[in-house]
Amino acid sequence: MFGFIKGIIAYKNGNTIIIDNSGIGFEVLVSSLCFKNIGEVGEEVTLWIHTHVREDEISLIGFIDLQEREVFRKLISVNGVGPKMALTILGGISAQDLTVAIATGQSTFLKGIKGVGAKIRERIMLELKEKMQTTDFAMSETAITNNNLFETAVSVLVDWGVQKSVAQQIIQNNLTADDNLETLLAKAFKDMGK
């Protein structure tokens, strides 16, 4: 198994990149979000790798950071979610936003992702709610200090399509001294009627 691969991007197409590492080209599948942010041909890159083994194929699946890889691994642990669907999901929503959506019970953010039906959405929400709360960057008071809680919550809402000024007002109206990101966002979503 590979932990990560570091090398030069030799080729990019669709959701596939080839990384040249000491003259060996590693073909790596990535999500569409990762593909957009990975860099261009000729640039150096480091990808964290998940090795997926089937009877007839061994695939390397790459991620920009360890947290994204861990969220991917949690997704494929859900019955009915394979690597391709997990990459599709991570191509439609960032790993951090997905974690927040699952931890706060906001399945509506998975609706716009092609190939993810209602049954799969429900299964993901049910099976991963507890697992996602323990992810490294999930909503814990130690991970997000009070100084940047407001900014982080606003950023999450903006990532989900809320105008920044509206997001700031919603968060300001709901922020209390006892909040962590999970409770603050849950109140904000309730306030927005989602």
N, C-alpha and C positions, 0 to 999 in steps of 0.2 A: 504494500500500500504506500501511496505517496502522501506526505503531509502537505507539501506545497511544491510548486514549480516556479523557478525564477529564470527568466530568459528574455530573449528579444521576440517581439511579435513578428512572425514571418508572414502571416496570412490572416485575414478576417473576412468572414462571409456569413450572413444570417446570424445564427447563434453559435457559430463555430469559430474558434481561433486556433492557430498553430503557433506554439511557442518553441523557438529554437534554443535549446539548452545544450551547449557544447557539441553542436552538430547533429543533435537528435531532435526531430520535430515531434512534439507532443500535441496531439489533437485534443482540444478541450472544449466541452460544451459549456455555454454560459447563458444566463438569463438575458433578455433584451436590455434591461437596465444596466447590467454589468457590461454588456457589449458596448453600449453608448459611452460608458465612463472609463473604459479600459485603456484608452490611448490608441495610437495609430501604429501602422506597420513601421517597424524599425525602432520603436521605443521599447525600453526595458519594462518588464512587468513582473509582479509576483502574484500568483494566484494560489489560494488555499484550495486543496483538492479533496473531493469525495470520490472514491473509486466505487463504481457500480458494476457488479458482476452478475451476468445472466448466463444461461447455458451456452448461448451462441455469441456473446459479446461482452467485452470489458470496456466500459466508458469512463473517461475522466471528466468530472464536472467541476468547474472552477468558480471561485468566489473571491471577491475583492478583500473581504475580511472574515475572521473566524466566526463572528456573530451571524453573518449571513449563512455560512455553512451550517452552523448549529440549527438555525431556523429551518433550513432546507431538510436537514436530517429529521427534525421533528415533524415536518410536513409529510415526508415519505413514510413515517411511522403510522400515519392515519390510513385505515383500511380504504382502498380505492384510490389513493393518491400515489402515483408513481413519480419517477424522476422528471418525466416530461411535463406532467401537470404541475409539479412543484416549481419547476423552472418557469412555466407560464405564469403561475401565481406571483413569483418573485420578479417577473418581468412587468407585472401590472401594479405592484405595490412594493415599496421598500421593505426590507426585513424588519426594521424598527417600526414602521407604520403598521405592518401586519401584526407584530407583537402587541402593539397598543390596541389595535382593533379587536384582537381576540381576547386580550385581558379585560377589555371594557365591554365585551359582548356586542360589538358593532359589526355584525355580519354583512351589513349593507355595502361595506366597502369592497367586498368580494364579488358583488353582483355584476360589475362591469367587466370582469375578467372572463374572456372567452373560454368555454369548455368547463367552467365551474358552475355546476347546477345547484339547485336548492338543497338536494340531499347531501352532496359533498360539502357545501357550505356549512350545513348543520353539523355534519360529522366532524369537520375541522374545528368548529367552535366548541363542540362538546368534548372532543378528545384532547384538545390542546390548551384549554383554558388554564388548567393548573400548571401544565408544563411551561407555557409561555410566561407565566408570572415569575418563574424562576430563572428565565434567561438572563444572561449577564447585564444586558442593557435595559431590562424591563423596569417597570415602575417601582423602584424601591427608594425610600427616603435617603439611603446612603448613596445611591447612584446619582441622584439629582438633588443638588443643594437648593435651599430656599432662594438663594440669589439668582439662580437661572431658571427656576421653576416656571415663572411667568413666561419668559422668553421661549422656553422649550414647549410649553403648552400652546402658545400662539403659533409657533413653527409647525407643530403637528396639525393644527387646524388649517393653516395655510396650505400645507402639503395635501390636504384633503379637499382643497378647492374653496375654502372660505376666504373672503377678502381680508387682508391684514387688519384693516381698521375695525372691521366687524369682529374678527377673532380676538383682538385686543380688548374690545368692550365686553365680549362674552366672558373671557378669562378674568378680567378685572371684577366683573359682577359676581363671579363664583369663587374667587380665591379667598381662602381662610388660612390661618396660621397652621392648622392641623393637616392641611392637604399634602398628599404626595401626587405624582403625576397621574396615577390611575384614578384616584378619587376626584381630582380636579377635572380630568377629561370626562369622567362619567357624568359629573354635574353639568359640564358644558354641553355634552350631547343631549342630556335631558332638557336643558334650556333651549337648545336648537330644535327639539322635537324629533331627534333621530333615535 
